[in-house]
């Protein structure tokens, strides 16, 4: 890679161009551009701060960074507190419906598709014939 290409990569990266865009423009490999940028360190990363958002729990401002997942909470403590207070917001996809082997009652279970009993009590009664 020539010195001119290196300077163009630095310039294009600072203007927000992706590895693929730079590689196409300079007619070199995307991986060459990527490894050069990584060797140059954090000064080459495409981290553009987005407008601040507020923490869902406490309302503190949060700075978002492009290329990363959107942050909804300022800390783990706020995240845990909010999700515990809003269980209806959880997107649960693995909910299964069964009929209890012991009592015949229909029940639902989250995350386990091999359940046989609706409760520990039914399990003990059926297993140990009490």
N, CA, C and O of each residue as an XYZ file, in Angstrom:
520
protein
N       0.856     -1.173      0.000
C       0.000      0.000      0.000
C       0.902      1.236      0.000
O       1.871      1.317      0.756
N       0.565      2.186     -0.855
C       1.372      3.398     -0.963
C       1.021      4.390      0.143
O      -0.019      4.275      0.790
N       1.906      5.364      0.346
C       1.663      6.401      1.344
C       0.428      7.218      0.964
O      -0.334      7.641      1.834
N       0.235      7.436     -0.326
C      -0.928      8.184     -0.809
C      -2.230      7.452     -0.468
O      -3.210      8.072     -0.053
N      -2.227      6.123     -0.648
C      -3.409      5.324     -0.314
C      -3.689      5.394      1.185
O      -4.844      5.500      1.598
N      -2.642      5.337      1.996
C      -2.808      5.418      3.452
C      -3.446      6.745      3.848
O      -4.342      6.790      4.691
N      -2.980      7.810      3.238
C      -3.540      9.131      3.546
C      -4.997      9.233      3.098
O      -5.825      9.838      3.779
N      -5.299      8.634      1.944
C      -6.689      8.651      1.475
C      -7.593      7.839      2.404
O      -8.725      8.239      2.675
N      -7.093      6.698      2.892
C      -7.875      5.887      3.828
C      -8.182      6.700      5.075
O      -9.321      6.729      5.540
N      -7.162      7.364      5.618
C      -7.352      8.174      6.827
C      -8.386      9.259      6.575
O      -9.283      9.470      7.391
N      -8.262      9.945      5.449
C      -9.191     11.023      5.120
C     -10.620     10.506      4.938
O     -11.566     11.070      5.488
N     -10.766      9.442      4.169
C     -12.107      8.897      3.905
C     -12.745      8.344      5.173
O     -13.953      8.470      5.378
N     -11.932      7.739      6.012
C     -12.453      7.162      7.260
C     -12.960      8.269      8.182
O     -14.002      8.124      8.822
N     -12.220      9.371      8.245
C     -12.643     10.503      9.072
C     -13.930     11.131      8.546
O     -14.694     11.723      9.308
N     -14.168     11.001      7.237
C     -15.401     11.528      6.638
C     -16.565     10.544      6.750
O     -17.666     10.825      6.278
N     -16.321      9.394      7.374
C     -17.404      8.448      7.635
C     -17.563      7.337      6.625
O     -18.572      6.633      6.654
N     -16.602      7.151      5.728
C     -16.699      6.072      4.731
C     -16.456      4.714      5.381
O     -15.685      4.597      6.334
N     -17.119      3.701      4.858
C     -16.948      2.345      5.371
C     -15.716      1.701      4.749
O     -15.159      2.218      3.780
N     -15.290      0.567      5.309
C     -14.151     -0.178      4.765
C     -14.410     -0.551      3.297
O     -13.530     -0.411      2.448
N     -15.615     -1.021      3.018
C     -15.960     -1.451      1.658
C     -15.926     -0.294      0.667
O     -15.421     -0.443     -0.446
N     -16.457      0.848      1.064
C     -16.452      2.021      0.193
C     -15.024      2.464     -0.135
O     -14.714      2.789     -1.281
N     -14.169      2.474      0.874
C     -12.773      2.869      0.677
C     -12.069      1.875     -0.240
O     -11.343      2.265     -1.154
N     -12.294      0.582      0.016
C     -11.654     -0.465     -0.784
C     -12.057     -0.363     -2.253
O     -11.213     -0.507     -3.137
N     -13.323     -0.118     -2.515
C     -13.791      0.024     -3.893
C     -13.159      1.243     -4.563
O     -12.730      1.179     -5.716
N     -13.110      2.336     -3.839
C     -12.566      3.574     -4.387
C     -11.075      3.435     -4.720
O     -10.621      3.890     -5.770
N     -10.322      2.804     -3.815
C      -8.875      2.666     -4.005
C      -8.487      1.405     -4.781
O      -7.320      1.211     -5.123
N      -9.487      0.543     -5.057
C      -9.262     -0.725     -5.774
C      -8.250     -1.616     -5.049
O      -7.319     -2.161     -5.643
N      -8.478     -1.739     -3.734
C      -7.686     -2.667     -2.909
C      -8.648     -3.505     -2.081
O      -9.850     -3.242     -2.057
N      -8.121     -4.502     -1.414
C      -8.943     -5.409     -0.619
C      -9.566     -4.696      0.583
O      -8.942     -3.841      1.210
N     -10.810     -5.069      0.888
C     -11.502     -4.540      2.069
C     -10.724     -4.894      3.330
O     -10.603     -4.073      4.239
N     -10.189     -6.131      3.386
C      -9.437     -6.568      4.562
C      -8.145     -5.775      4.743
O      -7.695     -5.573      5.871
N      -7.549     -5.326      3.641
C      -6.348     -4.488      3.731
C      -6.689     -3.162      4.396
O      -5.960     -2.682      5.265
N      -7.802     -2.580      3.979
C      -8.259     -1.317      4.570
C      -8.575     -1.517      6.051
O      -8.170     -0.720      6.897
N      -9.297     -2.583      6.348
C      -9.703     -2.855      7.731
C      -8.489     -3.057      8.630
O      -8.425     -2.477      9.714
N      -7.523     -3.870      8.200
C      -6.354     -4.135      9.047
C      -5.500     -2.876      9.220
O      -4.939     -2.649     10.292
N      -5.400     -2.055      8.164
C      -4.668     -0.782      8.295
C      -5.329      0.097      9.352
O      -4.647      0.653     10.213
N      -6.651      0.226      9.290
C      -7.389      1.053     10.243
C      -7.239      0.527     11.669
O      -7.099      1.306     12.612
N      -7.268     -0.775     11.820
C      -7.128     -1.357     13.153
C      -5.723     -1.141     13.710
O      -5.550     -0.916     14.908
N      -4.716     -1.212     12.830
C      -3.340     -0.958     13.275
C      -3.154      0.499     13.689
O      -2.356      0.808     14.575
N      -3.894      1.379     13.042
C      -3.802      2.808     13.361
C      -4.469      3.123     14.707
O      -4.207      4.165     15.308
N      -5.320      2.225     15.163
C      -5.925      2.375     16.481
C      -7.217      3.159     16.491
O      -7.871      3.327     15.462
N      -7.578      3.644     17.689
C      -8.880      4.278     17.897
C      -9.030      5.581     17.113
O     -10.155      6.029     16.893
N      -7.930      6.198     16.685
C      -8.047      7.434     15.907
C      -8.691      7.172     14.547
O      -9.173      8.106     13.904
N      -8.706      5.914     14.100
C      -9.276      5.555     12.803
C     -10.703      5.044     12.897
O     -11.367      4.887     11.873
N     -11.179      4.786     14.077
C     -12.511      4.192     14.193
C     -13.581      5.206     13.827
O     -13.419      6.411     14.017
N     -14.670      4.687     13.302
C     -15.774      5.514     12.816
C     -16.793      5.694     13.934
O     -17.930      5.236     13.820
N     -16.390      6.358     15.015
C     -17.276      6.543     16.150
C     -17.827      7.955     16.119
O     -17.169      8.900     16.556
N     -19.015      8.091     15.609
C     -19.672      9.383     15.563
C     -20.764      9.358     16.623
O     -21.646      8.500     16.602
N     -20.695     10.289     17.528
C     -21.674     10.299     18.604
C     -23.012     10.804     18.090
O     -23.080     11.791     17.358
N     -24.061     10.121     18.478
C     -25.423     10.503     18.121
C     -25.984     11.389     19.226
O     -25.385     11.487     20.297
N     -27.110     12.029     18.988
C     -27.707     12.847     20.049
C     -27.965     12.021     21.305
O     -28.232     10.822     21.236
N     -27.882     12.679     22.436
C     -28.082     11.989     23.708
C     -29.520     11.515     23.849
O     -30.455     12.157     23.369
N     -29.675     10.388     24.513
C     -30.992      9.893     24.883
C     -31.015      9.807     26.404
O     -29.995     10.026     27.057
N     -32.150      9.496     26.952
C     -32.276      9.436     28.405
C     -32.432      7.995     28.874
O     -33.032      7.174     28.181
N     -31.897      7.692     30.036
C     -32.034      6.377     30.661
C     -33.515      6.136     30.943
O     -34.202      7.020     31.454
N     -34.009      4.944     30.613
C     -35.426      4.621     30.829
C     -35.806      4.646     32.306
O     -36.955      4.931     32.646
N     -34.863      4.354     33.173
C     -35.178      4.251     34.593
C     -34.994      5.574     35.333
O     -35.928      6.053     35.976
N     -33.803      6.169     35.251
C     -33.516      7.344     36.074
C     -33.532      8.667     35.313
O     -33.569      9.732     35.929
N     -33.504      8.612     33.974
C     -33.573      9.836     33.188
C     -32.233     10.518     32.936
O     -32.206     11.610     32.369
N     -31.115      9.902     33.341
C     -29.801     10.492     33.076
C     -29.519     10.469     31.578
O     -29.960      9.548     30.890
N     -28.794     11.460     31.053
C     -28.475     11.463     29.625
C     -27.484     10.356     29.265
O     -26.562     10.062     30.026
N     -27.688      9.745     28.091
C     -26.825      8.672     27.592
C     -26.345      9.083     26.203
O     -27.154      9.481     25.365
N     -25.041      8.991     25.949
C     -24.496      9.302     24.629
C     -24.430      8.016     23.816
O     -23.808      7.040     24.235
N     -25.074      8.019     22.652
C     -25.084      6.864     21.761
C     -23.907      6.958     20.794
O     -23.482      8.059     20.442
N     -23.375      5.810     20.361
C     -22.268      5.766     19.414
C     -22.689      4.917     18.220
O     -23.202      3.813     18.398
N     -22.477      5.422     17.001
C     -22.846      4.669     15.804
C     -22.021      3.405     15.715
O     -20.888      3.350     16.193
N     -22.598      2.394     15.100
C     -21.915      1.118     14.954
C     -22.051      0.230     16.162
O     -21.568     -0.902     16.154
N     -22.686      0.708     17.182
C     -22.914     -0.092     18.386
C     -24.412     -0.184     18.652
O     -25.199      0.624     18.159
N     -24.780     -1.172     19.433
C     -26.173     -1.349     19.809
C     -26.642     -0.145     20.630
O     -25.884      0.394     21.437
N     -27.875      0.268     20.424
C     -28.429      1.409     21.142
C     -28.493      1.091     22.641
O     -28.962      0.025     23.039
N     -28.024      2.013     23.446
C     -28.029      1.854     24.901
C     -29.329      2.443     25.442
O     -29.681      3.578     25.120
N     -30.033      1.680     26.255
C     -31.299      2.139     26.811
C     -31.184      2.583     28.260
O     -32.032      3.326     28.753
N     -30.131      2.129     28.952
C     -29.969      2.403     30.379
C     -28.563      2.916     30.656
O     -27.621      2.583     29.938
N     -28.426      3.727     31.699
C     -27.116      4.297     32.028
C     -26.216      3.286     32.730
O     -24.992      3.399     32.662
N     -26.804      2.302     33.403
C     -25.998      1.312     34.124
C     -26.780      0.007     34.283
O     -27.979     -0.038     34.010
N     -26.111     -1.030     34.714
C     -26.745     -2.324     34.907
C     -27.804     -2.310     35.998
O     -28.802     -3.026     35.916
N     -27.586     -1.504     37.005
C     -28.542     -1.405     38.107
C     -29.882     -0.838     37.615
O     -30.945     -1.348     37.968
N     -29.819      0.220     36.798
C     -31.052      0.803     36.234
C     -31.738     -0.188     35.294
O     -32.963     -0.308     35.293
N     -30.932     -0.901     34.489
C     -31.493     -1.886     33.552
C     -32.267     -2.956     34.315
O     -33.402     -3.275     33.961
N     -31.659     -3.506     35.353
C     -32.303     -4.567     36.124
C     -33.563     -4.064     36.836
O     -34.584     -4.750     36.867
N     -33.477     -2.875     37.400
C     -34.618     -2.306     38.110
C     -35.802     -2.091     37.152
O     -36.945     -2.396     37.492
N     -35.513     -1.554     35.933
C     -36.582     -1.296     34.962
C     -37.230     -2.588     34.487
O     -38.457     -2.680     34.459
N     -36.431     -3.596     34.110
C     -37.002     -4.856     33.603
C     -37.787     -5.590     34.688
O     -38.789     -6.236     34.381
N     -37.359     -5.509     35.944
C     -38.114     -6.131     37.035
C     -39.455     -5.436     37.243
O     -40.429     -6.076     37.640
N     -39.513     -4.136     36.980
C     -40.759     -3.383     37.144
C     -41.672     -3.491     35.921
O     -42.850     -3.147     36.015
N     -41.167     -3.956     34.784
C     -41.940     -4.039     33.542
C     -41.855     -5.430     32.903
O     -41.360     -5.552     31.783
N     -42.320     -6.470     33.580
C     -42.218     -7.818     33.011
C     -43.052     -8.000     31.737
O     -42.771     -8.892     30.937
N     -44.072     -7.162     31.546
C     -44.919     -7.273     30.353
C     -44.169     -6.860     29.080
O     -44.588     -7.205     27.975
N     -43.082     -6.137     29.231
C     -42.310     -5.672     28.073
C     -41.346     -6.732     27.534
O     -40.774     -6.563     26.457
N     -41.168     -7.820     28.279
C     -40.269     -8.890     27.845
C     -40.901     -9.633     26.671
O     -42.060    -10.043     26.736
N     -40.135     -9.801     25.605
C     -40.626    -10.497     24.411
C     -40.315    -11.982     24.562
O     -39.265    -12.452     24.123
N     -41.216    -12.704     25.175
C     -41.004    -14.132     25.421
C     -41.544    -14.946     24.261
O     -42.746    -14.940     23.995
N     -40.654    -15.646     23.571
C     -41.041    -16.415     22.392
C     -41.198    -17.899     22.692
O     -41.905    -18.605     21.973
N     -40.549    -18.377     23.744
C     -40.530    -19.806     24.018
C     -41.536    -20.177     25.109
O     -41.155    -20.678     26.167
N     -42.804    -19.932     24.851
C     -43.857    -20.301     25.799
C     -44.555    -21.542     25.247
O     -45.052    -21.535     24.121
N     -44.587    -22.595     26.041
C     -45.146    -23.872     25.611
C     -46.372    -24.220     26.454
O     -46.440    -23.865     27.631
N     -47.348    -24.919     25.848
C     -48.557    -25.356     26.544
C     -48.523    -26.869     26.670
O     -48.248    -27.578     25.702
N     -48.808    -27.359     27.881
C     -48.785    -28.799     28.168
C     -50.019    -29.200     28.954
O     -50.775    -28.355     29.432
N     -50.209    -30.511     29.080
C     -51.216    -31.077     29.970
C     -50.466    -31.893     31.011
O     -49.661    -32.757     30.667
N     -50.729    -31.620     32.279
C     -50.037    -32.288     33.381
C     -50.318    -33.792     33.336
O     -51.473    -34.195     33.192
N     -49.287    -34.622     33.455
C     -49.399    -36.081     33.422
C     -50.177    -36.591     34.636
O     -50.887    -37.592     34.543
N     -50.045    -35.909     35.764
C     -50.698    -36.376     36.994
C     -52.148    -35.906     37.124
O     -53.052    -36.729     37.273
N     -52.375    -34.604     37.070
C     -53.727    -34.084     37.342
C     -54.534    -33.772     36.079
O     -55.740    -33.546     36.175
N     -53.910    -33.752     34.908
C     -54.611    -33.495     33.669
C     -54.899    -32.026     33.400
O     -55.557    -31.691     32.415
N     -54.411    -31.147     34.270
C     -54.624    -29.713     34.120
C     -53.709    -29.164     33.016
O     -52.550    -29.565     32.906
N     -54.242    -28.244     32.199
C     -53.433    -27.614     31.162
C     -52.649    -26.462     31.789
O     -53.191    -25.697     32.586
N     -51.346    -26.340     31.417
C     -50.498    -25.283     31.961
C     -49.506    -24.815     30.902
O     -49.290    -25.493     29.898
N     -48.906    -23.654     31.134
C     -47.881    -23.132     30.223
C     -46.556    -23.057     30.959
O     -46.520    -22.891     32.178
N     -45.462    -23.180     30.206
C     -44.119    -23.086     30.772
C     -43.257    -22.280     29.810
O     -43.408    -22.381     28.593
N     -42.360    -21.486     30.360
C     -41.465    -20.679     29.551
C     -40.091    -21.332     29.462
O     -39.473    -21.641     30.480
N     -39.620    -21.539     28.236
C     -38.257    -21.987     28.012
C     -37.987    -23.469     28.119
O     -36.881    -23.900     27.791
N     -38.933    -24.268     28.557
C     -38.698    -25.708     28.696
C     -39.785    -26.439     27.912
O     -40.956    -26.415     28.293
N     -39.396    -27.088     26.820
C     -40.397    -27.775     25.997
C     -40.539    -29.255     26.348
O     -41.119    -30.015     25.573
N     -40.022    -29.673     27.497
C     -40.105    -31.078     27.911
C     -40.818    -31.257     29.255
O     -40.669    -32.302     29.889
N     -41.580    -30.270     29.694
C     -42.250    -30.366     30.990
C     -43.326    -31.435     30.964
O     -43.963    -31.652     29.932
N     -43.538    -32.117     32.107
C     -44.581    -33.133     32.227
C     -45.590    -32.766     33.302
O     -46.757    -33.150     33.223
N     -45.144    -32.027     34.302
C     -45.989    -31.744     35.457
C     -46.199    -30.247     35.618
O     -45.320    -29.449     35.293
N     -47.374    -29.869     36.125
C     -47.685    -28.456     36.319
C     -47.034    -27.895     37.575
O     -46.867    -26.681     37.693
N     -46.660    -28.771     38.524
C     -46.048    -28.303     39.768
C     -45.177    -29.405     40.365
O     -45.237    -30.563     39.952
N     -44.375    -29.020     41.336
C     -43.551    -29.994     42.039
C     -44.431    -30.982     42.809
O     -44.112    -32.165     42.923
N     -45.526    -30.474     43.323
C     -46.465    -31.313     44.062
C     -46.993    -32.461     43.180
O     -47.036    -33.609     43.624
N     -47.388    -32.159     41.952
C     -47.874    -33.198     41.030
C     -46.752    -34.172     40.678
O     -46.994    -35.373     40.553
N     -45.537    -33.669     40.518
C     -44.394    -34.525     40.230
C     -44.192    -35.541     41.353
O     -44.032    -36.733     41.090
N     -44.198    -35.073     42.612
C     -43.981    -35.966     43.766
C     -45.103    -36.976     43.862
O     -44.842    -38.160     44.073
N     -46.354    -36.542     43.713
C     -47.495    -37.438     43.835
C     -47.464    -38.524     42.745
O     -47.739    -39.690     43.026
N     -47.134    -38.147     41.525
C     -47.112    -39.109     40.429
C     -45.887    -40.042     40.519
O     -45.996    -41.248     40.301
N     -44.770    -39.483     40.831
C     -43.527    -40.248     40.860
C     -43.469    -41.223     42.032
O     -43.016    -42.357     41.876
N     -43.928    -40.782     43.209
C     -43.832    -41.606     44.417
C     -45.170    -42.149     44.872
O     -45.274    -42.745     45.944
N     -46.203    -41.945     44.052
C     -47.554    -42.509     44.267
C     -48.116    -42.220     45.646
O     -48.623    -43.116     46.321
N     -48.022    -40.952     46.065
C     -48.567    -40.555     47.382
C     -50.014    -40.194     47.251
O     -50.653    -39.834     48.240
